[in-house]
């Protein structure tokens, strides 16, 4: 058995103004005896799926509070050093500089920040926390510093000296945080015990190339989740409709992709293929059925929940729904959006994280409607916005602290939204939903913030899939979400590139930044940041 080691993956990225920063190291599982894909199948040993077990957390009262540097959300920067912070705040500190840069600090923490950094603040503007956030959102090449409890959507919290307070690879011990400022008589009440994370991915399909490499070629049930880092070599003509396709290669760190899901407190995806006892392998075409044995790969990758509500649910026959539910139940993978009848299909799946109860509801808007459950036949939950909002209200009444809705909806191969989607998303939030994780378009679609801390992902795109319709079906992203209690405070996107049905990460590369820029362009009018 090869010995695995945790290693850091540093990447240089360019930031606004021509300044180069070292992107935050990403944790990757590196095999001591790596095997190249696809020349020889790797040896895998069945092991239980790891479960994140954060410590009880530490709440620091007076006289120390954690301060957090924040930048514009779409900045390529992911980390900053204490030396760079001292230079930016002090203005004349020798060493690596971030200038020219505009710095804003929450007024109550200006003196404490100077003391923590050992400088006299000369260049920082003192503002309220809300003003610092607005300043960073509106000002290119700016840096804000606020208390951890004031971090919110719309800005990106940086790690300090490689240690993160937010995100899947965050520290669970506040004593490890490098920027603790003396603030006599003050505390922001921030506790790592209330912080939890989620990895949300798009469509997972266990047929076609995934089956071929996993089963026929012998790479095993973990194949789809063993991707590492990748780079795109070229774009060429042509996919469907004349669109470009991409060709790339793996660059190392196998297992880094799956590590995102294993490390998160909760992980969920849309399971696009039904896994039935009489499945058939399909080399191509629009019918998908998966080998039930491959569901163990989801469990070992740390997937906690799947949505079954999609238009391929009936590809294995409607009574195959009970097959798939049985297989998922035996593996301990929660599911939503399908059942032996409509009442069961509409029921919420219940999860817990960060000390709160989370209800997950899933629905399929897309035909064929014969795949929808009825009062006496199995299938998906179907879709009626009246039923969706009723189910959300019922989940809240049943004690849900946080409600997630996973709709399979919209148009394929486009960023364009149907008017009903945006209207219904608003109605879901109004009814009490906190997060909407959409699917079906096969592209990572627009993002929208609704209210202070509710977010809509209209589509999370393809995740584990063999579908080379165009470049956008080959590239997607994993949403890395950080919550404090029942409040979503941070979103990071890890861009991915699919090679032979297996997703690999493009974090910190120009290819990855190009994918994020595409998401930015489609989301700009909806996010406000």
KAFEN-V253328 format. One line per field, one symbol per residue. burial: I if it has 24 or more other ideal C-beta (glycine too) atoms within 12 Angstrom, else O. Layout:
# KAFEN-V253328
burial->???
This chain:
# KAFEN-V253328
burial->OOOIOOOIIOIOIOIOOOIOIIIIIIIIIIIOOIIOIOOOOIOIOOOOIOOIOIOOIIOIOOOIIIIIIIIIIIIIIIIIIIOIIIIIIIOOIOOOIIOOIIIIIIOIIIIIIIIIIOIOIOIIIIIOIOOIIOIIIOIOIIIIIIIIIIIIIIIIIIIIIIIIIIIIIIIIOIOOIIIIIIIOOIIIOIIIIIIIIIIIIIIIIIIIIIIIIIIOOOIIIIIIIIIIIIIIOOOOOOOOOOOOIIOIOIIIIIIIIIIIIIIIIIIIIIIIIIIIOOIOIIOOOOOIIIIIIIIIIIIIIIIIIIIIIIIIIIIIIIOIIIIIIOIIOOIOIIIIIIIIOIOIIIIIIIIOIIOIOIIIIIIIIIOOOOIIIOOOIIIIIIIOIOIIIOIIOOIIOOOIIIIIIIIIIIOIIIIOIIOOIIOIIOIIIOIIIIIIIIIIIIIIIIIIIIOOIIIIIIIIIIIIIIIIIIIIIIIIIIIIIIIIIIIIIIIIIIIIIIIIIIIIIIIIIOIIIIIIOIIIOIIOOIIOI
